[in-house]
Amino acid sequence: MSYLSRMEIPSGLSSLRRQQARWVCAGTLAAATSLYAASPFFTLWSITSAIRAHDMGSLNTTLKWDTVRSSLKNQVVDGLIGPTHADDELPEFGSSFASSAVSNAIDEEVRPDRLGNLVDHLMPHEQVAAPMGVPAMVGMLGRVHMHFTHPGVFEASVIMPGHENETPLRLQMRIHGFQWKIHSVGLPTPRQQPLIEASAGPVPQRVTQP
């Protein structure tokens, strides 16, 4: 047995190495967690940059088209049909016809080759074409409400230019193939006005003491 094979590692050195290994593992985990937490924000930044540059090719890669179309169909059908009335003689036929018409229209219009038209509809062209530096983009992203709803689900809502009196545009992103993609879209809709209750009864009279 050689001299080197009979050498023993001092216990202090062995403990130091174990501690260094734990620190490396903890640092790697912290870095991976930070990178994961920041990744949807970088994706949202790239989406904003693609819209500003009207780069529909890059924007197309961030969309999960089948689920986006499905979310739009549900939203439009719910807004079009609304609650079923008791005096509706053919509610099932009407709902089925409307759902089929909406589904066909969205399949025809919500496509990668028409993405530019959809973006122009949501954001006026002069707003998209206006020059924007990094500080302005940071300011715009600062007005966006963003949060995780699940470790694999990220949501963002933003008031779109030209739609200030409507609800925010809502985007839900999920991871598909190790990449954050827009999973569903909630389009801006008119805000509901608060109901004002009025009483038709007589106005209470002030009681006076004799």
Beta strands, then each sheet from edge to edge (+ up, - down):
strand 1: 145-150
strand 2: 153-158
strand 3: 169-175
strand 4: 180-186
sheet 1: 1+ 2- 3+ 4-
end
